[in-house]
Amino acid sequence: MLSEREKNILKIIVQEYVKTAKPVSSSMICDFLKVSSATVRNDMAYLEEMGYLEKEHTSSGRIPSDKGYNFYVDHLLDLKKISGEDMLKLQLIFQNKSLELSDTISRSLEIVSEMTDYATIKLGEKSLDNRLKEIKAINLGDSHIVAIVVTDKGYVEHKNIYLPNVTTEDIEKTVKLINDLIVGTPLVDVREKLEFNVKPVIGKYIKQHEVIYDAFYDVFNKMMLKNIEVLGEKNILKIPEFKEKSDKTYKILESLEEKNIANIIDSDGSNITVCIGKETNIDNDVTVIKTSYNIKGEKGTLAIVGPKRMEYARVMNMLNYIKEQIEKLGEENE
């Protein structure tokens, strides 16, 4: 259990680090709280011992750990209404009656990305609620087939595929195997199931398994890409942590550009969810803040991806505002 002073110190360190991207020294906290340097150093040492703070390199300052950020979000965050400036910029979009609702949502997220330098993501209902019902393959002759994917909600995706040197028997075996192993799987989890449940098995029974597997994987990928929109991903290069074109930065950009993140940003409820560091499954230095919206039973997810050193209150307030406006517009359009 943290004392009030320890909570205040943690809160100051998080807020100062968010602003400056530099480790926070004890002297800065002494000036703010008007207490002795010995007291602050002892409290900072205790917070570090308990896992709320970390020491960065040889600097005497401290930065928040994942545990520290989580405690800050859960217990110390002052969530207020969206600021007037942020609201004004977003209001211009929601008051534009000439835009389709889908375009309104995309444009509002684009503005958030411009204002924060964070990436924003929209995940549509088809990715959220649909489950795989069946896959089919229709032989067109001359090594061409049409691969068809059908969901329980009636969503259909198809793709013409050229499969030279692959027998009809192997194609039929592949279709049966996929249907047996992953029918009923939520769409957002299909590619993971293909990788871990189907791929290890398919090679035992089918000669040209890699060609066939890749072809069907591409169909599912095409289906997912239609329902995910990533905006402002390159903006993260403006953030101090990701300015250098390191392997870390490339990994984050690759995750966003490939849009291979539906299962990561899928939101289970209407409340704001905050995933920090390892919880994101993207990178240890990233935070994902997400929520879902519901318009006449059609659901979707909104997410913002940025550094752990994120303006948590501002982002959560903006997401709440966008969600409220989306659902309000949905009611007006009934």
N, C-alpha and C positions, 0 to 999 in steps of 0.2 A: 504493500500500500504506500503510495507516494504522499508526502506531505504537501501542503498548499504551496510552500516555497519551491519544492522540487518540481511540482507541476508547472509553476510559473517559469522556472528556469528552462524546462523542456520546451515550453510554449515559445519563449523568447528565442531559443536556439533554432527551432523549426522555422519560425517566421523570419528571422534574420538570415538564415541560410537560404531560404527560398528567394529572398530579395537579392542577396549578394553572391551566392554560389561560393562563398568562402567560409572556412571553419570559423566558429564563433569562439572568441576568447573570454576568459573569466573576467577580465577588466571591463569589457563591454557590458557584461551582465551586472557587475558591481555598480557601474554608473547608472544603470537603469533601475535596479532594485534598492540602491542605497544601503547595501550591506557590505560587510568586510570581505576582502578578497579570500581570506582563509575559509570563511563560511561557504562562499561560492565554489571554491576549488574542491572542498569536501563533498558538497552536493553533486557537483559534476562528476567526481570520481565515483560516487555511489550510483549515479544514473548510468555511468559507463559499466560499472560492475554488474548492474541489473539488466544490462543489454539494451537500454534505451538510447544510448549515445555510442558513437565510435570516434576513435582518434584517426585522423587522416595523415598518413606518412609521419613526418617528424614534427609537424606543427603542434603547438600547445593547445590549439583550439579543438573544438569538438563538432561533429556533424550528427544528425539524427540517424539512427539505424532503422531498419524496417519495423522493428518493434516500437521504436519511438514515433515513427510516422503513424503507425496504426493507433497508438494510444492518443496521439494528437487528434486524429480524425474522429475517434470514438468518444473522447472525453473533454477535449480542450477547444474544439473548433467552434467559433462563433458564427453560426449560420444565420445570416440576415437575408433580407430581400436583395434581389439583384440590384446592382448599382444603377443610378440614373443613366450614366453614359452607356453602359452595356445594353440596358433596356432600350434606349433610344435607337441604337444601331440595329437591334434585332426587330424592333417594332416596325421599322420601315419595310421589312420583308413580310411580316405577318399581316400588314395592312395592304399589301399589294394584291388586290383581288384578281389581277390578270394571270397570276401564277397558278398552276395546278398544285395540289397539296404536296405531291411528291417532290416537285421542284422547290416548293417553299421550305420543306424540311432540309433538302440538300443545300439550299442557299443559306439557311440559318446556320448550318454546321460549317459551311465554308467561311462565314463571317467569324464564327468562334475561332476557327483555325487561324484566320488572319489576325485576330486580336490577341491570341495567346501564343502563337507559334507552335501549337500542339496539333497533332493529326486528329481528325474526326472521322467517325465511321457510322454508316447507316446500314443496318441489317434488316432485310424485309421479312415478312411473315412466312414466305415459302420456306425459308431456311429454318425458321423457328419451330413451326408446328407440323410440317409435313414429315411423314414417315415413308420409307421405301415400301411400296406395295409389290412391285414386280419389275424385272428387266426382261426385255425380249430382243431377239436378233432376227431380222428378216434378210434372207439371202437374196441378193439381186443378181447374182451370177458374176462371172469374170472377177472373182476375188473381192467383190464389193458387198458390204452388208449395211443395213440400217440398224444401229443400236438404239433401243427405245427404253427410257426409264419412266416409270409411272409411280406417283405417290398416292397415299390414301386420300388426299384432298382433291385428287383429279388433275394435279399438275403433271404435264407430260413434257419430256425433253427428248430430242432425237438427234442423231448425228450420223452422217454417211462416213463409213470407214472402209479403207482399202487394206485388205489383209492378204497379201500374196503368200503363197506356200503354206496356208493354214487350211486344214480340212474342215468341212462342215461338221464332222463328228466332234472335233476339238472345240469348235465354237459352241455347239450344243451342250457339251460337257461344262464349259465355262459358265454359260448362262445358268445351267442347273445348279452348279456349285455356288454361285453368287446368290441366287435365290434361296438356296437351302441355308446359307450361313448368315445372311444379313437382312432378309426381308423383315420388316417391322422396326428397323433401326431408324431413329430420327435422322433427317437429312444432314444435319450439322455433324453427325458422327459417322456418316457412311465412309468417308475417305479414310478415317482412322481404322475402321473395321476392315476395309479392303486391305490396308497395309499390314495389319497385325493378325487378322483372322483368315483372310482369303489368300494372300500372297504366299504364306508359308505352306499352304496346302496344295495350291494350284499346280505347282511344279512337279508334284508327285504323280499327277494323273494326265498332264497335258504337255505335249512336246513343245509347241511354240507358245509356251505360257506367258513369256515376257511381252511378246507382241500383243497378244489378246488382252492381257491384264492392263497394259498401258492404254490400249484403246478404250476400254470401259472406264478406266480411271479418268480419262479426259472428258468423257461424257458427264460424269458426276461433277467434275471440276467446272465444266461449262455451266451446269445447272446452278452451282453455288455462286459463280461470278455474276450471274444475272441479278442476284439478290443482295450483293454487298457493294457498297459504294464507299471508297476511301477518299477523303479530301484533305489536301494540305500536308501530305506525308513529307514532302521535301522541306517544309517549314522547320522540322526538327533540327535541320542542319544549322539553324540560327541559334540553337540552344547551346550554351557553353560546354555542357557535358558531351555533346555530339558534334561539335564543330569540326573536330579532326576526323578525317575520313578513315577511321580505324575499323578493325574487323567487327567491333561491337556495333558501330553505326551502320555498317553495311548489313549486318544481320537484322537489325531493327527495320531498316528500309526494305530489305528483301521480304520480311514477314508482311509488311504493309502492302508492298507492291504486288506480291503474289496473292494477296487477299486470302491467305490461307489461315484465317483467324476467326472463322464463324463460331467454332466451338469455344473460343476464348472470350469473345465479347457477348455471347448469348446470355441474356438476362432472364433470371427465373421469376422476377417479380417487378412490381411497379416502383419500388423504392430505389433510391440511389445505392449502388454497390461500388465499393472502392477496393481494388486489388493492387497490392504494392509489391514490387520486387519479384520474388520467385512466384508469388501467387498469380502473376500475369501469364506465365508460360511463354513470355516473349523475351524478356531480358531482366536481369537482376536490378538494373538501374531505371526501370520503367514503371509507371503507374497507369492503370486503366480505370477510368471512372465511367460507369454505365448505368442506364436506366431503360425501361421499356415503356412503350405507349400503346394505347388501344383505341382504335377508331372503328366503331360499329363492329366490334369483334375481330377486326384485322389488327394483328399485333406486329410490332417491330421493336428493334433495339437501337438506341443511340449510345455511342461511346466516344470518349476522348482519351487519346493516348499521348502521354508526355513523360517528362522525367519525374523521378520520385520527388525532386525538389519542385513541386507543383503548387500553384495557387489553389489549394484545395477548396476553400470556401467560395472563391469566385467561380471556379469551374462547376461546382455542385449547384450553385445558385443559377448559373446560366442553363445547365441541363434541366433543372426543375422548371425554369421559365419556358424553355422551348417545349418541353413535354406538355405543360399546361396549355400553351398556345396551340399546339398541334391538336390536342383533344378538343379544345374549344372550337377550332375551325371545323373539325370533324362533325361536331354537333350542329354547327350552323349550316353545314352542307346537307344535312339529312332532309 
